[in-house]
Amino acid sequence: MASKRKPEEVKPGAAWMNTFSDLMNLLLCFFVLLFSMSNVDAQKFQLIAASFSQSFSIFTAGGTAMGEGLLVGNGVSQLNDLDQFMNSMGYSSEKETEDQTDEFAKVEEEQLKEAEQLAEKIEESIEEEKLSKEVDIDFTSQYVSLTLNGALLFDSGSDTIKKEAYPVLDKIGVILQKYAQSLVEIEGHTDNVPIHNIIFENNNELSSARALSVFDYLLETTNLNPALIKHSGRGEYVPITDNTSVEGRAKNRRVEIKIYHTLSTY
């Protein structure tokens, strides 16, 4: 008697296929749910379609792309007519740029006036304190700067303030306290002569240390808010004159105290 053939067992699919199928079903349900919740404004869609049709003729065969120009589909670029087309549609990037430039010019003009007025007040204080020989005043649209010669404050290669410079810094501290709500920045500058000693590796470190020394002294002798005072070392990278002469290098070794006014965007 022939034995019965056992039916082949159906082997289950790989485990990952079950997980993948569940994931696809979940995603399908999710997007169907999103679609059922969406609300398409038919009237707005028609307006948008009409606008594109009139402007670019993209919904009617054989229409022109821009005015009477050649079709972009013909492989001919119409970039030369783009400005004219944008102007006809009421858009003018050139006009917007001009308006922005005018606005920036007006703001800078107001800032320059504010800085000039602040410089005049500080100059009066400098003359009252008899510091005209020790301090040079200048201003930009952002700030008024007080420049002190490095030789007045420090010995060569040192960040220790000279005792004879104390009276000068004391008077400057009195002036700064009149503008205690303004942001103040102390910058140290050097010439381009390389320095390398036990304390300082280069001019960057020296200029930073000198700015910090002035910062510390002003905090000790005034009631200025340290949160409104910054200090930084600029090294040899921002000279005010040529470094090829002894006089030029002496002017470049300096400390600048910048007082920012109320309209400053710094």
C-alpha positions in Angstrom: 0.0 0.0 0.0 1.4 3.3 -1.0 1.9 5.7 1.9 0.1 9.0 1.8 2.2 12.1 0.9 2.3 14.5 3.8 1.2 18.0 2.8 4.0 20.6 2.7 4.0 22.8 5.7 3.6 26.4 5.1 6.7 28.1 6.4 6.1 31.4 8.1 7.7 34.5 6.6 10.7 36.2 8.0 10.0 38.1 11.3 11.0 41.4 9.8 8.3 41.2 7.1 5.5 41.1 9.8 6.9 44.2 11.5 7.3 46.0 8.1 3.7 45.2 7.1 2.4 46.6 10.4 4.4 49.7 9.9 3.1 50.2 6.3 -0.5 49.8 7.5 0.0 52.3 10.3 1.5 54.8 7.9 -1.3 54.3 5.5 -3.9 54.9 8.2 -1.9 58.0 9.4 -1.9 59.7 6.0 -5.6 58.8 5.3 -6.4 60.4 8.7 -4.4 63.6 7.7 -6.2 63.7 4.3 -9.6 63.4 5.9 -8.8 66.3 8.2 -7.5 68.6 5.5 -9.8 71.2 4.0 -9.0 72.5 0.5 -10.4 75.9 -0.3 -11.6 75.4 -3.9 -12.1 79.2 -4.4 -8.5 80.0 -3.4 -7.2 77.2 -5.6 -9.1 78.6 -8.6 -7.7 82.1 -8.0 -4.1 80.7 -7.8 -4.6 78.7 -10.9 -6.0 81.7 -12.8 -3.1 83.9 -11.6 -0.5 81.4 -12.9 -2.4 81.0 -16.1 -2.5 84.7 -16.8 1.1 85.4 -15.7 3.0 82.5 -17.1 0.6 80.7 -19.4 1.5 77.4 -18.0 -2.0 75.9 -18.2 -2.7 76.5 -21.9 -0.8 74.9 -24.6 1.2 77.1 -27.0 1.2 80.1 -24.7 4.1 82.4 -24.2 6.1 82.2 -21.0 6.7 85.9 -20.4 4.8 88.5 -22.4 5.8 88.3 -26.1 9.2 86.7 -25.5 10.3 83.3 -26.6 9.2 80.2 -24.8 11.5 78.8 -22.1 10.5 75.4 -23.4 12.3 76.2 -26.6 15.6 76.3 -24.7 16.0 80.0 -25.0 16.8 81.9 -21.7 14.6 84.9 -20.9 16.7 86.2 -18.0 17.3 89.4 -19.9 13.6 90.1 -19.7 13.2 89.1 -16.1 13.6 92.7 -14.7 11.1 94.1 -17.1 8.6 91.3 -16.3 9.0 91.7 -12.5 8.4 95.5 -12.9 5.3 94.8 -14.9 4.0 92.5 -12.1 4.6 95.2 -9.5 7.9 93.8 -8.1 11.0 95.9 -8.2 14.1 94.5 -6.5 16.1 97.5 -7.5 13.7 99.9 -5.9 13.6 97.9 -2.7 17.4 97.9 -2.6 17.5 101.7 -3.1 14.9 102.1 -0.3 17.0 100.0 2.1 20.1 101.9 1.2 18.3 105.2 1.9 17.1 103.9 5.3 20.6 102.7 6.3 22.0 106.1 5.3 19.5 107.9 7.5 20.2 105.6 10.5 24.0 106.1 10.1 23.5 109.9 9.8 21.5 109.9 13.1 24.2 107.7 14.7 26.9 110.0 13.5 25.1 113.1 15.0 24.7 111.3 18.3 28.4 110.3 18.4 29.5 113.9 17.5 27.4 115.3 20.4 28.8 112.8 22.8 32.4 113.6 21.6 31.8 117.3 22.2 30.7 116.6 25.8 33.6 114.3 26.5 36.0 116.8 25.0 34.8 119.5 27.3 35.4 117.1 30.3 38.9 116.3 28.9 39.7 120.0 28.8 38.3 120.6 32.3 40.5 117.7 33.7 43.5 119.1 31.7 44.1 115.9 29.8 44.3 117.2 26.3 48.0 116.3 26.0 47.5 112.8 27.3 44.3 111.8 25.6 43.3 112.0 21.9 39.6 112.0 21.1 38.0 110.6 17.9 34.6 109.3 17.0 32.7 107.1 14.5 29.0 106.5 14.0 29.2 103.9 16.7 31.4 105.3 19.5 33.7 107.9 20.9 37.3 106.7 21.5 39.8 108.0 24.0 43.4 107.0 23.0 46.2 106.9 25.6 49.8 106.4 24.5 51.3 103.1 25.7 54.5 104.7 27.0 52.4 106.9 29.3 50.9 103.8 30.9 53.5 101.0 30.7 57.1 100.3 30.5 58.4 98.4 27.5 57.2 94.8 27.5 55.3 95.2 30.7 51.6 95.2 31.7 52.0 96.9 35.0 50.6 100.4 35.1 53.1 103.1 36.0 52.4 105.0 39.2 52.7 108.3 37.4 49.8 107.2 35.1 47.4 106.8 38.0 46.2 110.4 38.1 45.4 110.2 34.4 43.4 107.0 34.7 41.6 108.5 37.8 40.4 111.5 35.8 39.3 109.3 33.0 37.4 107.1 35.5 35.5 110.3 36.6 34.6 111.0 33.0 33.4 107.4 32.4 31.2 107.5 35.4 29.2 110.3 33.8 28.2 107.7 31.1 27.9 104.7 33.4 24.9 103.3 31.4 27.0 103.2 28.2 28.9 100.2 27.0 32.7 100.7 27.3 35.4 98.7 25.5 39.1 98.8 26.5 41.4 97.7 23.7 45.2 97.1 24.0 47.4 97.7 20.9 51.1 97.1 20.2 53.5 97.8 17.3 54.8 95.0 15.0 58.1 94.4 16.8 58.0 90.8 17.9 58.1 90.1 21.7 59.0 86.9 23.4 59.9 86.7 27.1 59.1 84.7 30.2 55.7 86.4 30.7 54.4 87.0 27.2 54.6 84.7 24.2 53.7 87.4 21.7 52.1 90.8 21.1 48.6 89.4 21.4 49.2 88.3 25.0 50.9 91.6 25.8 48.1 93.7 24.4 45.4 91.6 26.2 47.2 91.9 29.5 47.5 95.7 29.2 43.8 96.0 28.4 43.0 93.8 31.4 45.3 96.0 33.7 43.4 99.1 32.8 40.1 97.3 33.2 41.0 96.1 36.7 42.3 99.6 37.7 39.0 101.3 36.7 37.0 98.7 38.6 39.0 99.3 41.7 38.8 103.1 41.5 35.3 103.7 40.2 31.8 102.4 40.6 31.4 101.4 37.0 29.3 98.3 36.2 31.8 95.5 35.1 29.0 94.0 33.0 29.1 97.0 30.7 32.9 97.0 30.3 34.7 94.8 27.8 38.5 94.4 27.4 40.4 92.9 24.5 43.9 92.7 23.0 44.2 93.6 19.3 48.0 93.0 19.1 49.7 94.6 16.2 46.8 94.1 13.7 45.1 97.5 13.9 47.8 100.2 13.6 46.9 103.8 13.3 50.1 104.7 11.5 53.1 103.2 9.7 55.3 100.9 11.8 58.4 101.7 9.8 59.5 104.6 12.0 60.2 105.0 15.7 57.5 107.7 16.0 54.9 105.5 14.2 55.6 102.5 16.4 55.2 104.7 19.5 51.8 105.8 18.4 50.7 102.3 17.6 51.5 101.2 21.2 48.4 102.5 22.8 45.2 101.8 24.8 41.9 102.8 23.4 38.8 103.3 25.5 35.6 103.3 23.4 32.4 104.7 24.7 29.3 103.5 22.7 26.3 105.9 22.5 22.6 105.1 22.8 22.0 104.7 19.1 24.9 102.4 18.6 24.1 99.0 16.9 27.2 97.3 18.3 
